[in-house]
Amino acid sequence: MTLADWLTVIEVVATLAFAVSGLIVAAREKLDVVGAAVVAIAAPFGGGAVRGVLLGRRPFFWVEHQEYLWAVLILAAISWPLFVRGRIAVSERVLMVPDALGLGLFSATGVALALDGGMPMLVAVLMGVVTAVFGGIVRDVLCNRVPAALYDHQPYALCAFAGGWLTIGCVKLG
């Protein structure tokens, strides 16, 4: 597989992971299906939108690749009844799995896209952090929660920063 193929796989998995985290938070906050869909869209695409603004990339990823947007909407429509009926547990422990997966994978794609745009290594790593962390911040703000990345003593940004440098190392090694 080429690097582009790997990035596509990573983007799909990261998008679905953060969409699930958005659905979990929306269910815990008892949002209706429309609110849940908004949060499920904002979680995976919020960080990339901020990155796009900072790097001057247009159109935004979710506009250019509407199939990801459709996938998130379908996921929300299919899974929402399971969350509402309580068939899927919505504990903090459950939330940690898609959050961790999305964080790591979006950090890697943010770094790769910034490097592809000719950004210096430090800027690329910071774009990885932005990509990884801001979707969760947008998700939590929409749900009227203090963003987990800012309060719960979980090293979200630090992990994304370290993962960004690991991604740089992997890219340099081919």
Secondary structure by P-SEA (a helix, b strand, c coil): ccaaaaaaaaaaaaaaaaaaaaaaaaaaacccaaaaaaaaaaaacaaaaaaaaaaccccccccccaaaaaaaaaaaaacaaaaaaccccccaaaaaaaaaaaaaaaaaaaaaaaaaacccaaaaaaaaaaaccaaaaaaaaaacccccccccccaaaaaaaaaaaaaaaaaaac
